[in-house]
Amino acid sequence: MGNLLASASTAVLATSGYMRAITNLKTVLLSLGSAIGAVMLVYGGIKFAMAFRQMDQQGEHQAVYSVVAGGILVGLSALVTALT
C-alpha cells in the first residue's frame, strides 16, 4: 500500500514539471508574438507616413497590410493570454 502511494505522488510531480515547461513555452511564445506585432505596427505606421508624404498609393496599401498584420498579432496574443 505504501508503494502505491509513493508511486502516485511521483506521477503528480512528473505531471507538474511537464505542465510548468508547457506554461513557460506558452508564455515565451505569447510574449514574442506580442513584441513582433508591436514592431510591425510601428514599422507599418512609419511606412505609411513615408508613403503618404510621397503620394505613393502602392506604398500606402502595403503599409496598411503591415499595420493590420501587427494588430492581429497583438490582438491574438492578448486574447490567448486572457483566455488561459
C-alpha positions in Angstrom: 0.0 0.0 0.0 2.9 2.4 0.8 4.5 1.8 -2.6 1.2 2.7 -4.4 1.0 6.0 -2.5 4.7 6.8 -3.3 4.1 5.9 -6.9 1.1 8.2 -7.2 2.9 11.2 -5.7 5.8 10.7 -8.2 3.3 10.8 -11.1 1.9 14.0 -9.8 5.3 15.6 -9.6 6.2 14.5 -13.1 3.0 16.0 -14.4 3.6 19.2 -12.6 7.1 19.6 -14.1 5.7 18.8 -17.6 2.9 21.4 -17.2 5.4 24.0 -16.0 7.5 23.6 -19.1 4.4 23.9 -21.3 3.3 27.0 -19.4 6.8 28.6 -19.8 6.8 27.9 -23.5 3.4 29.4 -23.9 4.4 32.5 -22.1 7.6 32.9 -24.2 5.7 32.4 -27.5 2.9 34.8 -26.5 5.4 37.5 -25.4 7.4 37.0 -28.7 4.2 37.3 -30.8 3.1 40.4 -29.0 6.6 42.0 -29.4 6.7 41.2 -33.1 3.2 42.5 -33.6 4.1 45.8 -31.9 7.2 46.2 -34.1 5.1 45.5 -37.2 2.6 48.2 -36.0 5.3 50.8 -35.6 7.0 49.8 -38.8 3.7 49.9 -40.8 2.9 53.3 -39.3 6.2 54.8 -40.3 6.0 53.2 -43.7 2.5 54.6 -44.2 3.6 58.1 -43.2 6.5 58.0 -45.7 4.3 56.7 -48.5 1.7 59.3 -47.7 4.3 62.1 -47.8 5.5 60.9 -51.3 1.9 60.3 -52.5 2.6 56.7 -53.2 -0.6 54.7 -53.2 1.0 51.4 -53.6 3.2 52.0 -50.6 0.2 53.1 -48.5 -1.6 50.0 -49.4 1.3 47.8 -48.3 1.8 49.8 -45.1 -1.9 49.2 -44.2 -1.3 45.5 -44.6 1.7 45.7 -42.2 -0.4 47.6 -39.6 -3.3 45.2 -39.8 -0.9 42.2 -39.5 0.7 43.7 -36.5 -2.7 44.5 -34.9 -3.8 40.9 -35.5 -0.6 39.5 -33.8 -1.0 41.8 -30.8 -4.7 41.1 -30.6 -4.4 37.3 -30.8 -1.6 37.4 -28.2 -3.8 39.4 -25.8 -6.8 37.1 -26.5 -4.9 33.9 -25.8 -3.4 35.4 -22.7 -6.8 36.4 -21.4 -8.3 33.0 -22.1 -5.6 31.0 -20.4 
